[in-house]
Amino acid sequence: MITMLLLLRRILPLIATTVVTVHAAELQLPDPLVTQNGERVTSAAAWQTTRRPEVLELFRKYVYGRAPVGKPADLKFETFDSASDAMDGKATRKQIKISYHGPGGEGAIHLVLFIPNGIKQPVPCFLLICNRPAAENIDPTRAVKSPFWPAEQIVARGYAAAAFFNGDVVHDKYDGFKSGVFAIYDQQPRPADAWGAIAAWAWGASRALDYLVTDPGIDGQRVAVVGHSRGGKTALWAGAEDERFAMVVSNDSGCTGAALARGKQGEHIRDINRGFPHWFNDTYKTFADREDELPLDQHMLDALIAPRPLCIGSASEDTWADPKSEFLAAVHAGPVFALFGLKGLADSVMPQPDMPMQGGQIGYHLRTGKHNLTEYDWGCYMDFADKHLSPPAAHTK
């Protein structure tokens, strides 16, 4: 027994430190503060005007692709359902059809929205990019409730709860980019940097935001975009492309989301493009087993959120996503936040499970369990938002 205790004393410190001793130089990470001309960025102004546009363009060119259209000129909003007594009178429910036209036809996104009653408005809002079946996860009637979108708890905390199904923009399947928003706007033949589904869903999130900024019950300058897994990748790209999002939340997003590609365990670029050839642009596919040759890595995607608050969640058993790589990406985004006089992560030491780190402008937690978006995760994200979006006092606690 004594021998075993001595062994544990030697091993446990090593286990505790292995997740925090990997530095940018060891991983050969691109420096987010060095421009393509080799000049070092030393101010927030230089980041915003010079380096940020460069980094954004790198991700469009090499990973997510570029959207062929921004906000459509003919974007329309139709509120087809409204009830002021939802959630036993605690919220007002709205359902909005967001429609648009393009050369290839018409598309529509259906937004579900609950706004708290009985508190000062306008209120901040969480917008969920839902990548799971809508009827089971974002049911507007609330006959079916899911921890994936605990709308009642969000409302009780003083936030509006909004959600849309990503399949409204384009279905999550490969069909040669011939359906959904691709069929409406894409040019043929598609160039190598044409947008994939992640960028298309992010575009859809911006169209939802186009509505939210018009709703008198919503503070359009305090909208947080949220996503899980592929939705978490989407939330990061939505926040990078659209600086109107006041906060970004990425849950268990892993490969080509919040996790570094270099040194990553679990899913790699080859795996993700084989399994989901419609998610990214064609150029990204050429970097299978060539992660070190990319002129970017995901810490630079995190950096594109600066100076806005960013919250990242991992799960202890989610080895495919690789929590360590998600944490390290957040750590190495810190120098960009520092340009704005902000602290990124409160500590460079990876926290233990279920001990959220929320002292800086980047929040992080490692939840015990598997790949999922749970009520615990939502609680962490709302706690972080309380520090940065300042909701009014809720009617219940």
HELIX and SHEET records of a PDB file:
HELIX    1   1 ILE A    2  THR A   18  1                                  17    
HELIX    2   2 ALA A   24  LEU A   27  1                                   4    
HELIX    3   3 ALA A   44  ALA A   46  1                                   3    
HELIX    4   4 TRP A   47  ARG A   51  3                                   5    
HELIX    5   5 ARG A   52  PHE A   59  1                                   8    
HELIX    6   6 ARG A   60  TYR A   64  3                                   5    
HELIX    7   7 ALA A   86  GLY A   89  1                                   4    
HELIX    8   8 ALA A  134  ASN A  137  1                                   4    
HELIX    9   9 ALA A  151  ALA A  156  1                                   6    
HELIX   10  10 ASN A  166  ASP A  168  5                                   3    
HELIX   11  11 GLY A  180  TYR A  185  1                                   6    
HELIX   12  12 ALA A  197  LEU A  212  1                                  16    
HELIX   13  13 ARG A  230  GLU A  241  1                                  12    
HELIX   14  14 ILE A  269  GLY A  275  1                                   7    
HELIX   15  15 ASP A  282  LYS A  285  1                                   4    
HELIX   16  16 GLU A  291  GLU A  293  5                                   3    
HELIX   17  17 GLN A  298  ALA A  303  1                                   6    
HELIX   18  18 PRO A  323  LEU A  339  1                                  17    
HELIX   19  19 GLU A  375  HIS A  388  1                                  14    
SHEET    1   A 9 LYS A  76  ASP A  85  0                                        
SHEET    2   A 9 ALA A  91  GLY A 102 -1                                        
SHEET    3   A 9 GLY A 105  PRO A 116 -1                                        
SHEET    4   A 9 ALA A 160  PHE A 165 -1                                        
SHEET    5   A 9 VAL A 123  CYS A 130  1                                        
SHEET    6   A 9 ILE A 218  HIS A 228  1                                        
SHEET    7   A 9 MET A 247  ASN A 251  1                                        
SHEET    8   A 9 LEU A 310  ALA A 315  1                                        
SHEET    9   A 9 ILE A 362  ARG A 367  1                                        
END                                                                             
